[in-house]
């Protein structure tokens, strides 16, 4: 999956979370407290560090995932031409921890939005 597109930024994980929360909001909580992501019957499910699960406010923003549904290697989301890939962390985070191990890649130039 992915377009191998060069993207350079000094953005921190906090800025990436802000982008996800703004463009791809969850029905409950924030991407900041997501311990893991999984795909379930063509829906994205976000498992929070407290064990609760939630999904996207707009489920149609979930485009696809690769790997195993219960533990995808890569998740692609799209909103108004902005495409992002999330590579979920493999380490489990404890309660009250953010997940800097998740990786976010922009597939579309943000100035194009």
Secondary structure, DSSP 8 states (H G I E B T S, - for coil): ------------HHHHHHHHHHHS-BSSS-GGGEEEEEEETTEEEEEETTS-EEEBSSGGGEEEEEEETTEEEEEEEEETTEEEEEE--SS---TT---TTSEEEE-S-GGG-
